Amino acid sequence: MIRTDASAESSLASAEAAAEIWPGLRVRRAARTRLVLIDDHLVVREGLAALLSIEPDLKVVGMAASIGEGIQVIREVEPDLVLSDLTLPGCSGGAAVRSLCEVFPGIRILVLTVHDSLETVRAAFGAGATGYVCKDSLRDEMLYAIRRVAAGGRATCFAVGDAIVRDWLERDRGGQRKVNTPLSAEDEEVL
């Protein structure tokens, strides 16, 4: 478990900066988005922290290897966003996200995982995730998702978006949507 001193960034947090989260879409927010990383692999946590440390608007303020540790770190550092894997010791699938959402209602969670099935994506969003990125996504996809979710939106990586569209098109063969297979509210929002 790693924590950083929040007092060192107090002068940065008071300043505001405009950030472009999509071409032409700019939002005003605190100069740095404070992140907590939850992943049971040390090399993944440290690699993500190193990658994110070069971004001027992002700051990793805590890391954890399990949901229990994550809850402790989140209580201590009060991040803007949590990046969490889905498969963690004692938790798998939507249970990890659900556990965080039960303890911290309204928390913004971006799932970062190897799982790319639509069932897993639906379970994560159904449990309270606000974004979903596969670990084999491009760096820019992940950074876009982090910024979009931190700004209050929802985001997925391209692979998830493609899978949703493929699923939707399979249900809508010939331009005639089947009545018994509509998109769920989560699918429509992500799409």
C-alpha positions, 0 to 999 in steps of 0.5 A: 500500500502506497500513499502520497502526501496530499499537502504537497499538492494543495497549491496545485489543487486550488488552481483550475485548468481547462482540459480537453477530454474530446476534440472540442470538448473542454471542461474546467476542473482541478489542476490534477485528478487524484487517482487510486490504483487497485490491482493485485499485481505489483508490476501493473500498479507500479507501471500504471503509476509511472505511466500516469506520473508523466501526465500533468493533470493526473496524480496517483495518490494511492495504490492497493492490492485488494479491495480491503486495502483499496477501501482503506486507501480511498478513505485516507486520500479521498481520490477523484477516481479509482482505477480497479481491476475486476479480478482481485483476491476474494473478489471477482467480476462485478463484486469488486466494483459493487463492494467499493460502491457500497462503501463509497456511494457515488464514487467514480470507478474506471475498470481496467481489466483483461476481461472483454466479454459483454457479460463482464462489461454489463456486470461491471456497469451494473455494479456501478462502474463508470468506465471500462478499459481493457488492459491491452488498450492503447495508452491514449484510449486509457488516458481518454477514459480516465479524463472522461470518467473523472469529468463526469462522463462514461467511457470504454475502450475501442474494443468494448465499443466494437463488441457492443456494436457487433452485438447490436448489429447481430440483434438487428439483422436486416434493419429489423430489430428483434423485439425481445433483444433490445439494448440495455440502458447500460449498452445504450449509454456506453454506445 
